Amino acid sequence: MQRPVSSLSLSPSVKVKLLSAGFEFTTDLLHLKPLQLSREAGLSQQEALEVLQTVRREEGGGDEATASGGGGGGAVSLTALDLLQKEEELRSIVTFSSQLDAALGGGFPVGKTTEICGAPGVGKTQLCLQLAVDVQVPQCFGGIGGQAVFIDTEGSFMIQRAVDIATAAVRHCSLLAEDTEQRDAMATFSIETILSNIFLVRCHDYVELLAEIYLLPDFLSQHPRVRFVVIDSVAFPFRQHFDEMSQRTRLLNGLAQQLITIATSHDISVVMTNQMTTRVQGSQSQLVPALGESWGHAPTIRLLLHWEGARRLATIFKSPGHTEATVEYQITAEGFRDVEQSELPQSKRPRTYADQSAASHRDGSS
């Protein structure tokens, strides 16, 4: 049964424009791109995005219908046992920090959304770059052998760091190679291959970000090996240009639902980084993740990267499947790593990126 456009949760002025342009039913909108709808209906690009998001959400999301069987008869297509078996088959993406991987039950889970929160310079982008490389580790080494989509909203993607991390990953796996299968896999697991399997998208504002996420399912269908999608950061484009906070909340809720659908429908680990903001309560203040409490319910897992003096700590502070845990990590020339368990005094240990950052942090605090 076709659903009239007039029944959608849209403003009256937008409905009038759609009906005047000849769009009577939601099926008329399903295969349109935002720019095309904007031109044909005389809508702004933002209005066109909201219309298409509303259609997907209220019509079952297209991808959601496919994932649940698409029968339309309300029949249950999966049992709890099916879901358990599916989750056991899906591998996690390792971080090369054994302590963090252990706390997360093997790494960043595929099929779920994870948010990485933290202050500037604590290592959020470094961890995202590490994951974009690690998702490509061949299956014979315990990896996934996938590809990555890196959506950069801040201009923080650093190609040289990606090269450094890829170089370290290739060297690490080459040292582990023992049998013929692993040695053959190393023939294609190279720095050039790793870089060619990271698809970089630059979004300059929230309209471009929403448009990219709207088009992402089509891209994923054409690139079925993608197992990792990161938005670095989700907060930056939404912390400006909004006169009405209710509009921002509505757009963020729609974005969250789309990311959850992408993660579950395509078996992808979706990661978002978030900035920190100051919350004032009476005479006290504290740093909390940006975008408000409503957004905090969107990701399945929330990971907080923070400083404790000169130490970098990662804390799991929201997860339905993991206990709250805190581990120490460092950012080295090779990437995201455990802190070396060395008894040598600080002055006699080789200086790492973490040491340099900690020194800079102390200098800046004095």
Buried (B, 14 or more C-beta within 10 A) or exposed (E): EEEEBEEBEBEEEBBEBBBEBEBEBBEBBEEBBBEEBBEBBEBEBBBBBBBBBBBBBBBBBBBBBEBBEEEEEEEEEEEEEEEEEEEEEBBBBBBBBEBBBEBBEEBBBBBBBBBBBBBEBBBBBBBBBBBBBBBBBBEBBBBBBBBBBBBBBBEBBBEEBBBBBBBBBBEBBEEEBEEEEBEEBBEEBEBEEBBEBBBBBEBEBBBBBBBBBBEBBEBBEEBEEBBBBBBBBBBBBBBEEEEEEEEBBBBBBBBBBBBBBBBBBBBBBBBBBBBBBEEEEEEEEEBBBBBEEEBBEBBBBBBBBBBEEBEBBBBBBBBEEEEEBBBBBBBBBBBBBBBEEEEEEEEEEEEBBBBEBBEEBEEEEE
